[in-house]
Amino acid sequence: MKIFKRILDDIVKVVSVLLICLVMGIVLLMLNELFLRNILDKSFRGMTELAGFMFLWMSFLGIVVLFDQNRLISLDMFSSRMKGALKTGIWYIQKIVSLVLGIIMVVAFIGLYPYISTEFYSSMPHFSKLWQYVPLAISGGFMAAKSIFSILEKSLLLSQDRKQEEKAI
């Protein structure tokens, strides 16, 4: 379990660095475009597509960090007021839904692969559109893995609590 947690934590660290690079890249890209358009009266045709591509990566990779920190929007207004087994049951349902959503994201990427691997950007003809869907698979895979880890961790914790209660009786 510790190794699995360490791997997930390392993925989050790498993704956090990528997010910082993407934000800086978008800012530099926009400053470059402003300079080219307003000073040199020229423009790179693919600038808008590249900025959109970087924003898409930033959005999907942001899911990894937010999901790791339990900061994604969730319907916890009811479960936060519950106690005991009902609260635990709702927590398990949320994690199972997250697991299924992560699997769907990965399966969607696999299903799209034959189509998107043959499409290219008009302004960047050697750059496949496949790359704009990769973060979908990355974030989906992370959601599935983190959900499995959370479910196993909580189940082991509950199992240990039950054993301690039985010993106390």
C-alpha positions in Angstrom: 0.0 0.0 0.0 2.9 2.4 0.8 4.4 1.8 -2.6 1.1 2.5 -4.3 0.6 5.7 -2.3 4.2 6.8 -3.1 3.6 6.2 -6.9 0.3 8.2 -6.7 2.1 11.0 -4.8 4.9 11.1 -7.4 2.4 11.3 -10.2 0.8 14.3 -8.5 4.2 16.0 -8.1 5.1 15.5 -11.8 1.7 16.8 -12.9 2.0 19.8 -10.6 5.3 20.7 -12.3 3.7 20.2 -15.8 0.8 22.5 -14.8 3.2 25.2 -13.8 5.0 24.8 -17.1 1.8 24.9 -19.0 0.6 28.1 -17.3 4.0 29.8 -18.0 3.9 28.5 -21.6 0.4 30.0 -22.2 1.5 33.3 -20.8 4.7 33.3 -22.9 2.7 32.3 -25.9 0.2 35.1 -25.5 2.9 37.7 -24.9 4.7 36.4 -28.0 1.5 36.7 -30.0 0.9 40.3 -28.7 4.4 41.2 -29.7 4.2 39.7 -33.1 0.8 41.2 -33.9 1.2 44.6 -32.5 4.9 45.3 -33.1 5.9 43.3 -36.1 2.5 43.1 -37.7 2.8 39.3 -38.2 1.2 36.3 -36.7 1.8 32.6 -36.3 -1.3 30.7 -37.6 -1.1 27.9 -35.1 -0.8 30.2 -32.0 -4.5 29.9 -31.2 -4.6 26.2 -31.7 -1.4 25.8 -29.6 -2.9 27.9 -26.8 -6.1 25.8 -26.9 -4.1 22.6 -26.8 -2.1 23.8 -23.8 -5.3 25.0 -22.0 -6.9 21.6 -22.6 -3.8 19.8 -21.1 -3.9 22.2 -18.2 -7.6 21.6 -17.5 -7.4 17.8 -17.6 -4.2 17.6 -15.7 -5.7 19.9 -13.1 -8.2 17.1 -12.4 -5.3 14.9 -11.1 -4.2 17.5 -8.5 -7.7 18.4 -7.5 -8.9 14.8 -7.2 -5.8 13.9 -5.1 -6.7 16.8 -2.7 -10.5 16.0 -2.7 -11.2 19.4 -4.1 -13.4 18.5 -7.0 -17.0 19.5 -6.8 -19.0 16.7 -5.2 -22.4 16.2 -3.6 -21.2 16.1 0.0 -23.8 18.4 1.5 -25.8 15.4 2.7 -22.9 13.1 3.6 -21.2 15.7 5.6 -24.2 15.8 7.9 -24.5 12.0 8.3 -22.8 9.8 10.7 -21.8 6.2 11.1 -22.5 3.5 8.5 -24.7 5.7 6.3 -21.8 8.2 5.9 -19.4 5.4 5.1 -21.8 4.0 2.6 -22.2 7.3 0.8 -18.4 7.7 0.8 -18.0 4.3 -0.9 -20.6 5.2 -3.5 -18.7 8.4 -4.3 -15.5 6.5 -4.7 -17.1 3.8 -6.9 -18.6 6.5 -9.1 -15.2 8.2 -9.4 -13.7 4.8 -10.3 -16.2 4.2 -13.0 -15.8 7.7 -14.4 -12.0 7.2 -14.5 -12.5 3.9 -16.4 -14.9 5.6 -18.8 -12.3 8.3 -19.6 -9.6 5.7 -20.3 -12.0 3.6 -22.5 -13.1 6.8 -24.3 -9.5 7.5 -25.2 -8.9 4.0 -26.4 -12.1 4.1 -28.5 -11.2 7.4 -30.0 -7.6 6.4 -30.7 -8.1 5.0 -34.3 -9.8 8.2 -35.4 -7.7 10.8 -33.7 -4.3 9.3 -34.4 -4.9 10.0 -38.1 -6.0 13.6 -37.8 -3.6 16.6 -37.8 -3.9 20.3 -37.1 -4.2 22.4 -40.2 -1.6 25.0 -38.9 0.7 22.3 -37.6 0.5 19.4 -40.1 3.0 17.2 -38.3 1.3 17.4 -35.0 -1.3 14.8 -34.4 -4.6 15.6 -32.7 -4.0 12.5 -30.6 -2.0 14.6 -28.2 -4.9 16.7 -27.2 -6.7 13.6 -25.9 -3.8 12.1 -23.9 -4.6 14.1 -20.7 -8.1 12.6 -20.8 -6.5 9.1 -20.4 -4.0 10.3 -17.8 -6.6 12.0 -15.6 -9.0 9.1 -16.0 -6.3 6.5 -15.1 -5.3 8.5 -12.1 -8.9 8.8 -10.9 -9.4 5.1 -11.2 -6.1 4.2 -9.5 -6.7 6.8 -6.7 -10.3 5.5 -6.2 -9.1 1.9 -5.9 -6.4 3.0 -3.4 -8.9 5.0 -1.3 -11.4 2.1 -1.2 -8.7 -0.4 -0.2 -7.2 1.9 2.4 -10.6 2.7 4.0 -11.6 -1.0 3.9 -8.4 -2.0 5.7 -8.9 0.8 8.2 -12.5 -0.3 8.9 -11.3 -3.9 9.2 -8.7 -3.0 11.7 -11.2 -1.0 13.7 -13.6 -3.9 13.9 -10.8 -6.2 15.1 -9.9 -3.8 17.8 -13.5 -3.5 18.9 -13.8 -7.3 19.0 -10.7 -7.6 21.2 -12.1 -4.9 23.5 -15.3 -7.0 24.0 
